[in-house]
Amino acid sequence: MQLIHKMDNYFFDIKRYSINDGPGIRVTIFMKGCPLSCAWCHNPEGISPKQQKMYTKRKCISCKRCIINCPKKALTLTPDGINSDKAICNLCGYCATVCPSLAIEMSGKNYSVEQLMTIIEKERIFMQHSGGGVTFSGGEPLFFPEKLKELLALCRKINVHSAVDTSLYANKETIETIIDETDLFLIDIKHFDSEKHHHWCGVPNELILSNIRTIANAGKDFIIRLPLIEGINADDENITQVALFLASLPWQRKEVNILPYHATALTKHIKLGTNSPLFTAPSFACQQHCIELFTRHDITATIGR
């Protein structure tokens, strides 16, 4: 089981003024690559650790600049838009550079630690005045522990609050390398049943639950984030099992953020040329019922964040 990726580290997005990835105003840095493959993932471009090409047909003006300038002659214009021959394309990104309508984009940029810290430094005043900081997300930031640890240590050095948004699917040794440098963990629990977790996310969950307990026993601050999908994990049995597990931990905050399913990732799948099943968002009544189930176990659950 390989939990650490050794290739170049790509980042697929950097969001400034983020208010949904931890307290205050934050800079959220999205690292590319994840050992999970959740069927409902809202950042499918973050699953592969490799650079990827994204194409938006409605933006394409059929100017053929990408075709003319492609060094590998990997592109053709079809009735369905620009087609890339994956057997020839080397993802050099030149087609995206010359595209005047931004119909072609490259997902994945290799930032240096120095470049990322420069971005963070520019936003320090907003973070400090709002009680915010930096959140490392993905993908899965623990997929690249060496760069993550370096960035966390530098944030601590300049007194910037740091959060790691993670599934915690990583070796215990990986957790130990970054636990002291991290101020807050934002931890996903997708499903409590390991077989169902494996079915929907591609990996079992015993390691995840064990790492949650390790972080709780270490006295680290964390928030649980629960993506809620009707017919998948919104039933009483699953929510109750999650609540009982969390109630058993030495956890001061006792805060769960319920994240109702939304279908915004479908557009990204179209751009990537991949497929995604369509799930059902939980009703308002279902969301409120889940909040009540957590409340019964003295855990505060809120919608969003």
For each residue, the residues with C-beta under 8 A, 3 or more apart:
1:
2: 5 35
3: 35 142 143 169 170 171 174
4: 143 144 145 170 171 174
5: 2 33 49 143 144
6:
7: 49 50
8: 110
9: 31 32 33 110 144 147
10: 31 32 33 49 50 51 108 109 110
11: 14 29 30 31 32 108 109 110 111 116
12: 30 31 32 43 45 46 107 108 109 139
13: 28 30
14: 11 27 28 29 30 116 119
15: 18 21 27 28 30
16: 27 119 123
17: 25 123 126
18: 15 21 25 26 27 28 135
19: 24 25 26
20: 304 305
21: 15 18 26 28 135 137 163 165 186
22: 26 132 133 135 161 163 165 184 186 223
23: 26 131 132 133 161 184
24: 19 127 130 131 132 133 161
25: 17 18 19 123 126 127 129 130 132
26: 18 19 21 22 23 127 132 133 134 135 163
27: 14 15 16 18 119 120 123 127 133 134 135
28: 13 14 15 18 21 134 135 136 137 165
29: 11 14 116 134 135 136 137 151
30: 11 12 13 14 15 43 46 137 138 139
31: 9 10 11 12 46 136 137 138 139 140 141 143 144 147 148
32: 9 10 11 12 45 46 48 49 50 51 107 108 138 139
33: 5 9 10 46 47 48 49 138 139 140 143 144
34: 37 41 46 47 138 139 140 143 167
35: 2 3 140 143 167 169 202 203
36: 41 47 140 167 169 190 201 202 203
37: 34 41 47 201 202
38: 41 190 200 201 202 227
39: 200 201 276 277 279
40: 200 227 229 232 261 265 276 277 279
41: 34 36 37 38 44 46 47 265
42: 262 264 265
43: 12 30 46 47 138 139 265 268
44: 41 47 265 268 269 272 274 276
45: 12 32 48 52 54 107 108 268 271 272
46: 12 30 31 32 33 34 41 43 138 139 140
47: 33 34 36 37 41 43 44 139
48: 32 33 45 52
49: 5 7 10 32 33 139 143
50: 7 10 32 91 108
51: 10 32 91 93 106 107 108
52: 45 48 91 106 107 108 272
53: 84 89 91 93 95 96 104 105 106 107
54: 45 104 105 106 107 268 271 272
55: 60 81 82 84 103 104 105 271 273
56: 59 60 102 103 105 270 271
57: 60 80 81 103
58:
59: 56 101 102 103
60: 55 56 57 81 82 101 103
61: 100 101 103
62: 77
63: 100 101
64: 67 68 77
65: 68 69 98 99 100
66: 69 70 75 82 95 96 98 99 104
67: 64 70 75 76 77 82
68: 64 65
69: 65 66 94 95 98
70: 66 67 73 74 75 94 95
71: 92 94
72: 88 89 90 92
73: 70 88
74: 70 84 85 88 89 90
75: 66 67 70 82 83 84 85 89 95
76: 67 82 83 85
77: 62 64 67 81 82 83
78: 81 82 83
79:
80: 57 83
81: 55 57 60 77 78 103
82: 55 60 66 67 75 76 77 78 103 104
83: 75 76 77 78 80
84: 53 55 74 75 89
85: 74 75 76 88 89
86: 89
87:
88: 72 73 74 85
89: 53 72 74 75 84 85 86
90: 72 74
91: 50 51 52 53 106
92: 71 72
93: 51 53 96 97 106
94: 69 70 71 97 98
95: 53 66 69 70 75 98 99 104
96: 53 66 93 99 102 104 105 106
97: 93 94
98: 65 66 69 94 95
99: 65 66 95 96 102 103 104
100: 61 63 65
101: 59 60 61 63
102: 56 59 96 99 105
103: 55 56 57 59 60 61 81 82 99
104: 53 54 55 66 82 95 96 99
105: 53 54 55 56 96 102 271
106: 51 52 53 54 91 93 96 109
107: 12 32 45 51 52 53 54 272
108: 10 11 12 32 45 50 51 52
109: 10 11 12 106
110: 8 9 10 11
111: 11 115 116
112: 115 116
113: 116 117 147 150 151 154
114: 117 118
115: 111 112 118 119
116: 11 14 29 111 112 113 119 120 151
117: 113 114 120 121 151 154
118: 114 115 121 122
119: 14 16 27 115 116 122 123
120: 27 116 117 123 124 134 155 158 160
121: 117 118 124 158
122: 118 119
123: 16 17 25 27 119 120 126 127
124: 120 121 127 128 158 160
125: 128 129
126: 17 25 123 129 130 132
127: 24 25 26 27 123 124 130 132 133 134 160 161
128: 124 125 132
129: 25 125 126
130: 24 25 126 127
131: 23 24 161
132: 22 23 24 25 26 126 127 128 161
133: 22 23 24 26 27 127 155 160 161 162 163 183
134: 26 27 28 29 120 127 151 155 160 161 162 163
135: 18 21 22 26 27 28 29 162 163 164 165 186
136: 28 29 31 141 148 151 152 162 163 164 165
137: 21 28 29 30 31 141 165 186
138: 30 31 32 33 34 43 46 141 143 165 166
139: 12 30 31 32 33 34 43 46 47 49 143
140: 31 33 34 35 36 46 143 166 167 169 170
141: 31 136 137 138 144 148 164 165 166
142: 3 145 148 164 166 167 168 169 170 174 175 178
143: 3 4 5 31 33 34 35 49 138 139 140 170
144: 4 5 9 31 33 141 147 148
145: 4 142 148 149 170 174 177 178
146: 149 150
147: 9 31 113 144 150 151
148: 31 136 141 142 144 145 151 152 164 178
149: 145 146 152 153 177 178 181
150: 113 146 147 153 154
151: 29 113 116 117 134 136 147 148 154 155
152: 136 148 149 155 156 162 164 178 181 182
153: 149 150 156 157 181
154: 113 117 150 151 157 158
155: 120 133 134 151 152 158 160 161 162 181
156: 152 153 159 160 162 181
157: 153 154
158: 120 121 124 154 155
159: 156
160: 120 124 127 133 134 155 156
161: 22 23 24 127 131 132 133 134 155 183 184
162: 133 134 135 136 152 155 156 181 182 183 184
163: 21 22 26 133 134 135 136 182 183 184 185 186
164: 135 136 141 142 148 152 178 182 184 185 186
165: 21 22 28 135 136 137 138 141 186 188 225
166: 138 140 141 142 170 185 186 187 188
167: 34 35 36 140 142 187 188 190 208
168: 142 175 185 187 188 207 208 211 212 215
169: 3 35 36 140 142 203 207 208 211
170: 3 4 140 142 143 145 166 174 175 207 211
171: 3 4 174 175
172: 175 176 210 211 214
173: 176 177
174: 3 4 142 145 170 171 177 178
175: 142 168 170 171 172 178 179 211 214 215
176: 172 173 179
177: 145 149 173 174
178: 142 145 148 149 152 164 174 175 181 182
179: 175 176 182 215 218 220
180:
181: 149 152 153 155 156 162 178
182: 152 162 163 164 178 179 185 220
183: 133 161 162 163 221
184: 22 23 161 162 163 164 221 222 223
185: 163 164 166 168 182 215 220 221 222 223
186: 21 22 135 137 163 164 165 166 222 223 225
187: 166 167 168 212 215 222 223 224 225
188: 165 166 167 168 224 225 226 227
189: 192 205 208 212 224 225 226 242
190: 36 38 167 197 200 201 205 227 233
191: 196 197 200 201 205 232 233 238
192: 189 197 205 209 233 238 241 242 245
193: 196 197 205 238 241
194: 197 198 204 205 206
195: 198 199 204
196: 191 193 199 200 232 233
197: 190 191 192 193 194 200 201 203 204 205 208
198: 194 195 201 202 203 204 205
199: 195 196
200: 38 39 40 190 191 196 197 232
201: 36 37 38 39 190 191 197 198 205
202: 35 36 37 38 198
203: 35 36 169 197 198 207
204: 194 195 197 198 207
205: 189 190 191 192 193 194 197 198 201 208 209
206: 194 209 210
207: 168 169 170 203 204 210 211
208: 167 168 169 189 197 205 211 212
209: 192 205 206 212 213 245
210: 172 206 207 213 214
211: 168 169 170 172 175 207 208 214 215
212: 168 187 189 208 209 215 216 222 249
213: 209 210 216 217 249
214: 172 175 210 211 217 218
215: 168 175 179 185 187 211 212 218 220 222
216: 212 213 219 220 222 249 250 251
217: 213 214 249 250
218: 179 214 215
219: 216 250
220: 179 182 185 215 216
221: 183 184 185 252 253
222: 184 185 186 187 212 215 216 251 253
223: 22 184 185 186 187 253 255 256 257 305
224: 187 188 189 242 246 255 256 257
225: 165 186 187 188 189 256 257 259 305
226: 188 189 233 242 256 257 258 259 290
227: 38 40 188 190 233 259 261
228: 233 234 258 259 260 261 282 286 287 290
229: 40 232 233 234 261 279 280 281 282
230: 234 261 279 280 281 282 283 286
231: 234 279 280
232: 40 191 196 200 229 279
233: 190 191 192 196 226 227 228 229 238 239
234: 228 229 230 231 238 239 282 286 290
235: 238 239
236: 239 240 289 293
237: 240 241
238: 191 192 193 233 234 235 241 242
239: 233 234 235 236 242 243 290 293 294
240: 236 237 243 244 293
241: 192 193 237 238 244 245
242: 189 192 224 226 238 239 245 246
243: 239 240 246 247 293 294 296 297 299
244: 240 241 247 248 297
245: 192 209 241 242 248 249
246: 224 242 243 249 251 254 256 297 299
247: 243 244 254 297 298 299
248: 244 245
249: 212 213 216 217 245 246
250: 216 217 219
251: 216 222 246 254
252: 221
253: 221 222 223
254: 246 247 251 298 299 300
255: 223 224 299 300 301 302
256: 223 224 225 226 246 294 299 300 301 302
257: 223 224 225 226 301 302 303 304 305
258: 226 228 287 290 291 301 302 303 304
259: 225 226 227 228 304 305
260: 228 281 282 287 303
261: 40 227 228 229 230 279 280 281 282
262: 42 281
263: 266 278 279 281
264: 42 267 268
265: 40 41 42 43 44 268 269 276
266: 263 269 270 276 278
267: 264 270 271
268: 43 44 45 54 264 265 271 272
269: 44 265 266 272 274 275 276
270: 56 266 267 273
271: 45 54 55 56 105 267 268
272: 44 45 52 54 107 268 269
273: 55 270
274: 44 269
275: 269
276: 39 40 44 265 266 269
277: 39 40
278: 263 266
279: 39 40 229 230 231 232 261 263
280: 229 230 231 261
281: 229 230 260 261 262 263
282: 228 229 230 234 260 261 286 287 290
283: 230 286 287
284: 287 288
285: 288 289
286: 228 230 234 282 283 289 290
287: 228 258 260 282 283 284 290 291 303
288: 284 285 291 292
289: 236 285 286 292 293
290: 226 228 234 239 258 282 286 287 293 294 301
291: 258 287 288 294 295 301 302 303
292: 288 289 295 296
293: 236 239 240 243 289 290 296 297
294: 239 243 256 290 291 297 299 300 301
295: 291 292 298 299 300 301
296: 243 292 293
297: 243 244 246 247 293 294
298: 247 254 295
299: 243 246 247 254 255 256 294 295
300: 254 255 256 294 295
301: 255 256 257 258 290 291 294 295
302: 255 256 257 258 291 305
303: 257 258 260 287 291
304: 20 257 258 259
305: 20 223 225 257 259 302
